[in-house]
Amino acid sequence: MSSSAIELKRQAAAAAVQFIESGMVIGLGAGSTAYEALVQIGQAIAAGTLRDVVGVPCSKQVAADAERFGIPLTTLDDHPVIDLTIDGADEVDPQLRVIKGGGGALLYEKIVAQSSRREVIIVDASKLSSVLGTVWAVPVEVIPFGAQAQWGFLEGLGASVSLRKIKDGATFYTDQHNLILDARFGPIGDVEAVAQAMNNRAGIVEHGLFLGLVTDLIVASPDGIRHERAS
């Protein structure tokens, strides 16, 4: 990743962290851009500018990073309503619908998003898309039992499907010990219909289409920071 790309992620994260107030319960998203927010939240806590905040992490890795940066953690059981979540996205359309799950944490990320009063998505301008699916595959978390049947189901919806693997070629497993099928639809004409079809399918635990959840979008580009609110 280039230094300029990293700097844009940092700028987007800095803009989102400004929304956090002392005493808040905050959702901690996964991914490289959300990681920059973790760094800056930890710095604010260490400096004393943020006090009495607790975070709900979206993955085991996020929990480990947050603890390393000195962010106190809690659970949704103890705090079922989250004041504000900061998370990244893989692709964002003009209606603030997003594809998430490039890091494999989509299930926890969606649970946290649905529990949040405010869902702030931070991206650089490369993640913007006129139609979802144009750039990114839709991650689909499935249980191992019957995974081949889900593969065929997704192909029936028009997707080209691949099993997610890690760098050494081994199968990727989520924190819940499930599989990820990456469903490449290309530009999705009816996002809601595709999402609903997957919602109705037994064996599909969750999918990476996040619809109607984003309240704020922060986009960092060489031209500066842009903040959009959901209508």
Secondary structure in CASP SS format (residue, H / E / C, confidence):
PFRMAT SS
TARGET T0000
AUTHOR 0000-0000-0000
METHOD secondary structure of the structure
MODEL  1
M C 1.00
S C 1.00
S H 1.00
S H 1.00
A H 1.00
I H 1.00
E H 1.00
L H 1.00
K H 1.00
R H 1.00
Q H 1.00
A H 1.00
A H 1.00
A H 1.00
A H 1.00
A H 1.00
V H 1.00
Q C 1.00
F C 1.00
I C 1.00
E C 1.00
S C 1.00
G C 1.00
M C 1.00
V E 1.00
I E 1.00
G E 1.00
L E 1.00
G C 1.00
A C 1.00
G C 1.00
S H 1.00
T H 1.00
A H 1.00
Y H 1.00
E H 1.00
A H 1.00
L H 1.00
V H 1.00
Q H 1.00
I H 1.00
G H 1.00
Q H 1.00
A H 1.00
I H 1.00
A H 1.00
A H 1.00
G C 1.00
T C 1.00
L C 1.00
R C 1.00
D C 1.00
V C 1.00
V E 1.00
G E 1.00
V E 1.00
P E 1.00
C C 1.00
S C 1.00
K H 1.00
Q H 1.00
V H 1.00
A H 1.00
A H 1.00
D H 1.00
A H 1.00
E H 1.00
R H 1.00
F C 1.00
G C 1.00
I C 1.00
P C 1.00
L E 1.00
T C 1.00
T C 1.00
L C 1.00
D C 1.00
D C 1.00
H C 1.00
P C 1.00
V C 1.00
I E 1.00
D C 1.00
L E 1.00
T E 1.00
I E 1.00
D E 1.00
G C 1.00
A C 1.00
D C 1.00
E E 1.00
V E 1.00
D C 1.00
P C 1.00
Q C 1.00
L C 1.00
R C 1.00
V E 1.00
I E 1.00
K C 1.00
G C 1.00
G C 1.00
G C 1.00
G C 1.00
A C 1.00
L H 1.00
L H 1.00
Y H 1.00
E H 1.00
K H 1.00
I H 1.00
V H 1.00
A H 1.00
Q H 1.00
S C 1.00
S E 1.00
R C 1.00
R C 1.00
E E 1.00
V E 1.00
I E 1.00
I E 1.00
V E 1.00
D E 1.00
A H 1.00
S H 1.00
K H 1.00
L E 1.00
S C 1.00
S C 1.00
V C 1.00
L C 1.00
G C 1.00
T C 1.00
V C 1.00
W C 1.00
A C 1.00
V E 1.00
P E 1.00
V E 1.00
E E 1.00
V E 1.00
I C 1.00
P C 1.00
F C 1.00
G C 1.00
A H 1.00
Q H 1.00
A H 1.00
Q H 1.00
W H 1.00
G H 1.00
F H 1.00
L H 1.00
E H 1.00
G H 1.00
L C 1.00
G C 1.00
A C 1.00
S E 1.00
V E 1.00
S E 1.00
L E 1.00
R C 1.00
K E 1.00
I C 1.00
K C 1.00
D C 1.00
G C 1.00
A C 1.00
T E 1.00
F C 1.00
Y C 1.00
T C 1.00
D C 1.00
Q C 1.00
H C 1.00
N C 1.00
L E 1.00
I E 1.00
L E 1.00
D E 1.00
A E 1.00
R E 1.00
F C 1.00
G C 1.00
P C 1.00
I C 1.00
G C 1.00
D C 1.00
V H 1.00
E H 1.00
A H 1.00
V H 1.00
A H 1.00
Q H 1.00
A H 1.00
M H 1.00
N H 1.00
N C 1.00
R C 1.00
A C 1.00
G C 1.00
I E 1.00
V E 1.00
E E 1.00
H E 1.00
G C 1.00
L E 1.00
F E 1.00
L C 1.00
G C 1.00
L C 1.00
V C 1.00
T C 1.00
D E 1.00
L E 1.00
I E 1.00
V E 1.00
A E 1.00
S E 1.00
P C 1.00
D C 1.00
G E 1.00
I E 1.00
R E 1.00
H E 1.00
E E 1.00
R E 1.00
A C 1.00
S C 1.00
END
